[in-house]
Amino acid sequence: MTDIIIHPSPLPEVEIPAVTITAHVLRKTDEMPDRVAIQDAAGTSSYTFAELGTAIHSLAGGLAARGVAPGTVVGLMAPNIPEYAVVFHGVAVAGGAVTTINPTYGAEEVRHQLQDAGASMLFVVPMFLETASAAIEGTDVTEIVVMGDAAPGATPMAEVFGEPIEQVPVDLMDHTVVLPYSSGTTGLPKGVMLTHHNLVANIEQVKHAILYADDEVGLAALPFFHIYGMQVLMNGLIANGVTTVSMPRFDMVEALQAVQELKITRFFAVPPIILGLAKHPIVDQYDMSSVRQIFSGAAPLGAELAAEAGDRLGCEVVQGFGMTELSPVSHCTVEGDYRPGTSGVTASNTESRVVDPDTGEDQGVGGRGELWVRGPQVMKGYLNNDEATAATVDADGWLHTGDIAIIDEAGHMTIVDRLKELIKFKGFQVAPAELEALIITHPKVADVAVIGVPDDEAGEVPKAFVAPVEGETVTLDEIQELVGEHLVSYKQVKILEVIDAIPKSAAGKILRKELRAR
């Protein structure tokens, strides 16, 4: 047995209150009942903290009267609108579980999730009613509720509200309150069972890193169905008394308008959005001075790109690391303590290990290996999938992330790649993320993804897919010249394919399996 090397959090321990996620999210209501808790950027819907609490508890009463109780699963398929929080927490108060569904899914993908989760009711917006109606065939869903004007065969949400009820008692440590599905960039999506304790813990675990003042306004354009949007934005912002401005989908112009008009202080993003903020000419036409921090997650952000965006906007651009299975944050950057290229330090009440995947040996400072995480944010497990759970969370409670990381002398963690995405060139490991962070700095490159393709001689060789800047053409020679200047020869790109756009999930992750399928 080799020595275990644990990298603890440098942040103070936090106390995790024994409350439901809804009670935690609404904890500021008495203090600021008339402050806007959540509104949409377009100005069509808005709830103060008091109104939000009333709506949630009334919806919970109506749901309970319809049979929603512990053991019930309710599907929620909608873009980011203020009512998303009402439905999410209405189900939670009634004792049910919400399964959050990507609204851009087709009927077959929706059906798979509804069947797997065992959902019996589905909330949608009018736009997705047709897909939903097709998707529920062969599932246990008996009622579709429309958040807005209903069409024949569906129930308008206004009809579901009832007499308000208090929280139905549940076991905070064991009761699954939400079932998001992990992104499926590797294999089929799996339901991730997250408890009230998981969600409450993770909101508290970042309080020494993200330091909210009492006049904050956060932009919530990243999807609420995804764990980052759900927890760091929707639940995390409201729980901290931050006015949350929702956008149904990210649109650069609408986002810039919202920042200027609503004085957004917190801008949450993924690397493709940071790329736009750094390079898009239109950014200069808007007043962005209210923004105090831009926070990036969901995929690695290159140090150069972060610096370029930060310099342009005059604020800190930082990143964190997380996974659906971690509710989601395990590492985050403390305000004022950004180290370029890193994902920050281990969150409060969390332990990290870096384990060499080949030898199983723990790595100290500066060593490379798979990142393992243990803490109160680790999921209960995958729904109906003990095998996948056991492969991800070991008997000692360590979650194996599948990401290759380094923890430096300051305790900052850098993801250098996915374990599953490493390219093996003549036995050498080549990290796509490293190549992508370099290639994106080329002035003719708008976006890039790198994968390994089989090669008889080398085993695998790096292939780059490049989306050029409008009006430009990019050649393999130009890319090779750039890579040759900065990286060792075995990391050189051998094949280049120019494409219109890099395929990505709603969370901004590169869908490498789609590129491999080409």
N, C-alpha and C positions, 0 to 999 in steps of 0.2 A: 504493500500500500504506500503510494507516494504521498508526500506532504500536501495537505490542502492549503492553498493560499487564498484567503478571502480578502477582497478589496472592499472595506466598509464605506459607508457614506460619510463624507466630511461634514455633512449638514446636521443640525440638531435633530434629535428624535422628535417626533410629533405624537400627540395623543390622538387616537382615532376614536371619535365619539360612537357610542353604541346606539345609532339612530338609523332610520331608513334613508335611502338616497333622496327621497322627496322631502323629508323633514330637513335634511342637510341643505338641499338646494333652496328651500324656502326660509332658511334660518334668519335672513336679514329683513323679513317682511315687517315685523313689528317696529323695527328701527327706521325703515324707509318705505312705508306702505304706498306712498304716492309717486315714488320714483319709477320710471319705466324699466321693467325687467327685461322685456323682449319686444322688439318691433321689427317690421320688415323695412328694408331700405327704401322701398317704393312708397311707404307711408300709408298702406291700405289696412294694416292690422297692427294693434299695439295692446300690450297688457302691462299695467303697473304690477308691482309685487303683490299688492292686495288682490287685484283682479285675477292674477295668475293663480294664486292660492285658491280663490273661490271657484274658478273654472275647473281646476284640477279635482277638487273634492266633490264638485257637482257631477263631473263626468264619471268619477269613481262610483258615485251612488247609482248613476244610471247603468253603468257597466255591471255592477254587483247585482242589480235588479234583473239584468239579462243573463245572469249566471256566471259572470267572470269572477273567479275565485282562485285561491292557491291551486296550482295544477293546470290552470287555463293558460293557453298561449295566444296572444293577439298579434297579428302581422301589422306592420306599419310601413307603408310604401308611399313616400312623399318627398318632394324637395324640401329645402329649408324654408319653413314658414313658422311664425310664432305658435300656431296650433300644434306643431310637432311636439313641443314641450308639454302642452296640455294633455295630449293623448298618451305620450310616454309615461308621464307621472300619474295620469288618471288610472291607467292599467296597474301601475305599481301600487297605488293606494288601495285598489280593489284586491290586491294580493296576487295578481296575475304576473305573467312574464311577457315582455315585448320582444318580438323578433323583428329587427330593423332590416328592411329590404331595399336594395339598390333600385331606385325608380327607373333607371335606364335599362333594367333587365327585360328580356323578352319573356313571353308567357311560360315557356318551358323552364327557364331558370327560376322564375318566381314559383312555379309549381313545385320544383324540387325542394326549395327552401320551406314552403308551406307544409309539404308532406313530411319532410325530415324533422321540422320543429313541432309538428302536430298542432298547427294553428287552427282555431275554430272560428275566428273572426278576422276581418281584414279592413284596415283603414286606408283609404287612398284619396288623392285629389282627383277632381273631375277628369283631368287630362289623361290619367292612367286607368280610368274605369274599364275601358275596352280590354286592355291587357289583363287587368285583374279578373274580369269576368271569364276570360278564356283560361286563366291560370288556375282558378279554383276547381275546375273539373277534376274529379278524382282525388280531391283533398277533403279534409274534415270541415272546411270553411262553410258555414251556413248563412253568414251575413256579411255583406260588404257595406261599410259605412263611408260616406263621402264627406270629406272636409270641405264643405262648400255646397253649391246647389246640386242636389242629387238628380240622377236620371232614373227612369223606370228600372225596377229590380234592385235598387240600392236604397239605403236609409240615409237621409241627411243627418249629419252629426248633431245639428240643433235638436233633433228628436231624442237623442240618446242621453242628454243631460237629465239628471234627476235630483232628488233630495241629497244634499251633501252628506258624505259619511267620513268618519275618521279612518285612519290607517287600519286595514285588516291585519291582525297580528301574524307575523312571519318570523322564521328563524333567520336573523340577520347574517349569520355565518354560512348558512347552508342553502337558503332560498335563492333560486335563480331568478333574478329580476329582469335581466336582458340577455338575449341570445343573438348577438351579432354573428355574422359568418365571416370567417377569416378569408383574406382576399383571394385565395385560390391561385396565386402566382405559382404555387407549387401544388399540383394535385387538385382534387375537388374541394370546394368550400366545405368547411365543417362548422357546426354550431358551437360557439364558445360560451360556456356557462359562466356568467359573472353574477356574483351575489351583491346584496346591498353593502356588505362589508368591503368587498373589493372596490366598489365605486366610491364609497365615502372615503376609504383609506387613500385612494389615489388622488382625490382632490386635495386632501390634507398634506399628502407627501410632497407636493410641489410648492407649498406655501413659503418656504424659505428661498425659493428660486425665482418664482414669478411674484413680484411684490406689488400687488394692486393698491393704488391709492383710492380715495373714496369719491373720485369724480370721473371714473373711467368709462369709456365706451369701446366695446370690442366689435370688430367686424367678423361675422360668422358666415363665410361663403363656402367653407369646406363642409362636405356633406355630413349631416347629423346621423345618417344611417351608419356611417363609418365611425369607429371608436374615437378617433382624434376629434372629429367634429362633435360627437356626442358628449364626450367627457371633458376635454380641455376647453371646448367652446361652450356648447349649450349648458351642460351642468356646472362646469367649473366657473364660467363667467357669472352666471346667475347666483351661484352659491357665494360668490365674493362681492355681490352687490354691484356688479358691472352691468350697465345697460348693454344688451346684446342686440346687434343689428344683423338680422338674417338676410341672406340673398339666396334665391332659389338655385342659382348657378353662378359660377364666377364669370364676370364680364369685366374686363379691365376698366372700361370707361365708367360703367356704373359704380365700380368699386372706388375709383378715384373721386367720383362725384360725391359718394357717401362719405369718404374721408373729409372732403372739403366742407360739405354742408353740415354733417353731423358731428364734426370734430372727433373722429375716431382716434383713440389713443393706442389701441392694440390691434395690430394687423397680423392675423394668422394665415400662414401660407404653406405651400409645398414648393419644391424647387422650380417647377415650370413657371409659377407665378413670380418667384424672385427673379427669374431670368427676364421676365417682362418688365418688372420694376427697374431692373438694372439697365435694360437696353431700349425699351420702347420709347420713341420720341414723344408720344402724347403725354407721358408722365410730367414733363416740364410745364404743361399747361394748367396744372392743378396745384393748389396749396396743400402741401402734405405736412405742414409744420406741426400739426397736432399729434402726429404719430410719435410715440415714445419708444416703441420697440416693435420689430417684426420678428415673429417666431416661426421657424420652419420645422417641419417634421415629415414623417411618412417615407422619406427617401433621403439618401445622403446628399448634402449640399456642399459643393466645393468651396474651399476657403476664398479663392479669387472672386467667385461670383458673389459670395456674401459680402466681401469687402467693397466690391463695385456698387452693389445695391445700397449698402450702408453709407458710403461716401456720397452717393447721389442724393439720398433722402435725408442725410444728416441725423441718422439714428442707428441704434445697435440692431444688427441682423444676426440672430442667434439660432441655434437648433437644439432639439432634444431627440431622444430615441425612445421608441416604444413599440408595442405590438398589441394587437387585439387581446391576445392572451395575457397581457399585463395591465389591462384596464385604463390606459395603455402605457403610462410613463414609468420607465425605470431609470432614465438618465436625463438630466436637463441642465441648461446653462443658467447659472445664477446671474442676475442682473449686474452688469459692470465687471463680470469676470469671464468674458468670452475669450476662449483661446481658438484662433482660426482653425477651421477644419474639424474641431472636436464636437461631440454631442453633449458636452458638459459632464457633470459629475453624477455619481450614483445618488439617486433620490433618497430622501429621509426614510428611515426604517427599512432600508433595502441593502442587500449584500450582493456583490458581484464576484464571479470567478472567471478566469480566462484559461480555457483548457485546450491543450493541443489535441486536435481531432485524431491525429495519427498515433500518438503515444499515450494519450489519456493523462498526461502530466500537467499539473497546474503551472501557470506562468506568472512570474512576478512582474514588476514594473517594466514596461517596454516589450514584454513578450507577446507574441501573436498566438491567438487561439480562439476557439468558439466561446462566445459570451454566454455565461450561465447567470441566472438571476433568481434570487429568493427574497420574498417579502409578502406583505399582506395583499398586494395587488395581483398575485399569481392566480389565474383562473381556477375555478373548481374542477374544470376538465372539459373535454369535448363531449357534446351530447351524443348519446348512443354509440360511443366509439372509444371503448376502454383501451383498445390497442394503440390508437393514435395518442391518447392521453398519456399512456405509459411511456411512449416513445419520446414525448415532449417534456413531461414533468417526472423526474426520477423519485425514487422512494424517500429521498431526503428533502424533497420539496424544491429542488433546483430545476428551474425551467431552462431548457436548452434552446437558445434562440435561433440557431442555424445561421447566426451572423459571426463573421470573423472580426475580432476587435483587438485593440491595444489600449491599455490604460497607462497613462504617462505619470511622471514623477509628481505632477500636481493633482493626480486623481482624476484627470479628464479622460474620457473614453472616446476613441475614434473607431468607427466602423470602417474596416478596410475592404470587407466584402461579405457576400452571402456564402456560407459554406457550400450550398448547393449550386452556386453559380461560378465558382472558381474554375478558371480555365487551366488545364494542366498541359503546358507546352514542354515537351521533352522532360517531363518530371518537375519542371519549375511551375510554381503557382503564379498565375496572372489574374489580377483582380479587375473585373470589368469596371467597377466603380472608380478605380484609380485612372484608368484610361479615359472614362467618360468625363471626369472632372478636368482632365487636361484638354481633351479635344474640344470641349465646349468653349474654351478660351480662344479658339481660332475665330478670327473676325468674320469668316464666311459661314460659320456653323451656327444654326439656330437651335438645334437639338441633336442629341446623339444617344445611341445605345450600343453596347458591345456584348457579343456572345461568343462562346467557343464553338467552332465547327470541326467535325471530325477530319483528321488528316492522317494518311497512312504513315508518313514519316515521323511526324511530331506528336501524334496522339490527338491533339487539338491545336487549332490556331485561332487567334483573335480576329473576329470579323466585326467591322463597325458599320452600323446603319446610321446614315447622316441625313438630317433634314436641313438643307441649306437656307441661308438668309435669302429672302425674296430677291430675285434678280441676279443671284450669284450661282456659280457652278463650283463644285468642290471636287478635286481629284485625289486619288490615292497617294500620289507623290507629295501633295501638299500636307496631307495628314501624316504621312510617314516622316516628312521633314520635321514637323512639330514634335512628334513622339520621340524621334531620334535625338532631338536636342535635350529632352528631359528625362527619358527613361532608359533602362537597360535594354539591350537588343532583343532579349527573348520576349519582351512585352510589346514588340512592334506589331502594329496592325498589318495583317497580310491580305485582307480582302475588304473592299469598300462597296457598299450598296447605297445609292442615293434614293431616299424615299420621301414622300410628301410630308408624312407625320409619323412620329414614334408612337406606337400603340401603348396606351397607359390606362390603368384602372382609374376609377373616380377619385381615388386617394393620391393619384400622381405617381404610382409605382409603375415602372416599365414592365410591360407584359412580355417577358422574354420568351415564354412558350409560343406566343403568336409569331415572334420573329424566327424562332427555331422552325416553326411549321412552314415558313416560307421556303 
